[in-house]
Amino acid sequence: MQAIGLCRFSYPAIGGFQVEHDDIEDRIAYLYEEHRLEERFRLFETIALPCLKAQTDPSFSMIIVIGDQFPAHHEKRLEALIADFPQALIHKEPPRNQREVMKEILNEARLDPTEPCLQFRYDDDDAIAVDFIEKFRKATWDCAPLLKEHKTVGFDWNVGYIAQFDATGIRATETFRHFYTAALGMFVKGNCPLTIMNFAHDKLPRFMPAVSFSHTPMWVRSHNSSNDSRQNQTLQAPVSTLTAEQEQMFQDRFAIDVAYVRQVFSAG
């Protein structure tokens, strides 16, 4: 069954942001500001990308959506980062309505729309467990009778970590959260045009059956200065420096190398 991931990399959508801007030009200026993009690239390189490259089931595609005005030198940087990741492709779009353009991209990516597919959305500063695709597929096999009866079904892994990353390393805390964007997937039946982008991630179970799993950590949610969902929040998660054992777990579960985090975040 085809599996498709969708990642918006500083795409200047019309709508879809909790941080408001007066017009699209202001949004583009905000998203493409050099200091912000540098932070996004550091998070993408050290947190979001390694776990995708390390998936135990490599049979999936990852569409990385950027704006058609994305700075050329940063586009080359992005291309270099995914050069050894054949599942990834960069898709450029002008500013458009966020939900409409993402739904269109996902449906165009389906190799055979008459066949069912698996879909997941992915933030460029988060991580999923290296066996996410494997577990996603197994969950659909385990729930085969449910899939026969419904055109869409949600799959939610709700245990993970809130983490902060900088030149000193990683600080994190384990947490439980239903229907986070990270490690959230959706089954879509053949001949059904719905996509995971039709729904707000936390409202997914209002519109379809959803199955949740809590047995093992499956995601890392990065807290950083440019989280769109946290711009108006003053409270910080009570994170603490990882122990040596936890550092090894982050390496094994999420392909996050604390030494590499320190190296990248210490750069100029």
Phi, psi and omega in degrees: 000131182295136176240130185232128173252150181229123180236123175268115181257092180051040178282126183278075181286157169269109189087174176087003178240142173275337172278119184273151174225153183294323180206175185293331178295320177294322179294317179298317180298320178295311184293326186261009176299136191300316182296318179295314181297324178298316178297318180297319179294320179297318178292319180297316183292321187262336187247304190281322188278317185303320182291331177290317179294336185261011183302134179292335171246102185276006183274079177201164175239148179234116179263121179255113186264125176234164177282157180286354175250014178303132183306133187300320182292330177282329175296319177296322178297318178295317178300320180294322181294329182256012182300329180257024181232080189295343179287345186264145170218148179264130181240122182258136179219146169289166178300124179217170176305128190302307183292319183296315183290322181291321176299317180297316181298316181296316181292325177291336181281348180288121182294323177219100183298345178279348179259151178291160177213165175250140181226145172213147175260156190212125176273147187282004178234015179246174176223153172241160178298151184293345178252022182300310181298318178300313181291325177299312179297316181298322179298322179291325177294317181295332184253024185308317179299324178294320181295328180294333187265349187226146181282335175220146177218134179268149177229121190235124171253117198250010176247131180194201184230138163270132185217151173238143187231134175200192185295343179273346180128226187232133170241137187205166172213138178286143182212165179239123182210120178288138167057044166290160177298316181291137179059037174240127181231169180216132170274136178233126182290158174300145180067017176251124183274000180291151178227169177295340179276000173286344191231142168296136188302321184280354179252005184307315184289355174286341190243356183197161171298147179218139182246131181247147180233137186230015191276342183205149178299132185233358182205159171233123178257116182280132169256123183210180188288343183242023171299120179298321185284354185241010187296330182256014180257139181256338181279138177254150176293144182282071184276155176221156182301135180296142170284169177301322178295319178291323176301318178293322177296318177299322177294313185288318186275325190235003182058029178263117183261112185298326178295321179290323175303311180299318181298310184293318183282349176271347182294147180353000000 
